[in-house]
């Protein structure tokens, strides 16, 4: 009688070991299988990096800008207005000490009001107060809303005090002039990763982004044209008015983008104009008229 009990005990131990080995093997196989599956689903290194970054604790979450619809209705084109600089980044400083960030915000807010008054487009803002936003974040925030136009508003500054007047920038791989090149260098440096662009994309994605960018560039150019006629009759214009530069905030392939320089804050007359109620009104009327006309022409 003793022997079979002993055998049973041995058999039990052996059975437990086998079950344990089986369980470990299954877990390993499942783990390897999941790894192979993940590698198949996410083959590119760039994507993997992005996922890891987003999962990092402490990563800043972006607050989505609110969309003001006014009388325009939910299907109306959407314009994202981006007031340059903000927070600890004052931008350029005028002869009387005025900061670019403080001059462009009231223009941006008044532009939203005027666009909503005209009632043809919806509006969102990248910033509504005095806060800092990195350049890439402005673009990412705007892209997340899938807008029909992204308008960044700035005030220029030049070493020569005589430089004055408004101008508009559209994306160009090569700067249109020496001043535009200097602007792109300073501007992009403030954003951190100046050369990011399509570098993080795969070959096919980069080609698709380039094709999409050609489409959006046509719309950007058309809005710049509408803007030129309105601005020329309302305020002094600098040089040829339209300039090209490879600015971070103009690089999106997903939305037409322009950057409007309301005037030179380094010029006393311009600083006075863009900081005044009347000057702001002239700027806002010209911009709102051009944006509305340009986007409605596009929709037809
Ligand atoms: Zn600026």
Boltz pocket constraint, residues with backbone or C-beta under 6 A from the ligand:
constraints:
  - pocket:
      binder: B
      contacts: [[A, 84], [A, 85], [A, 91], [A, 92], [A, 100], [A, 153], [A, 154], [A, 155]]
      max_distance: 6.0
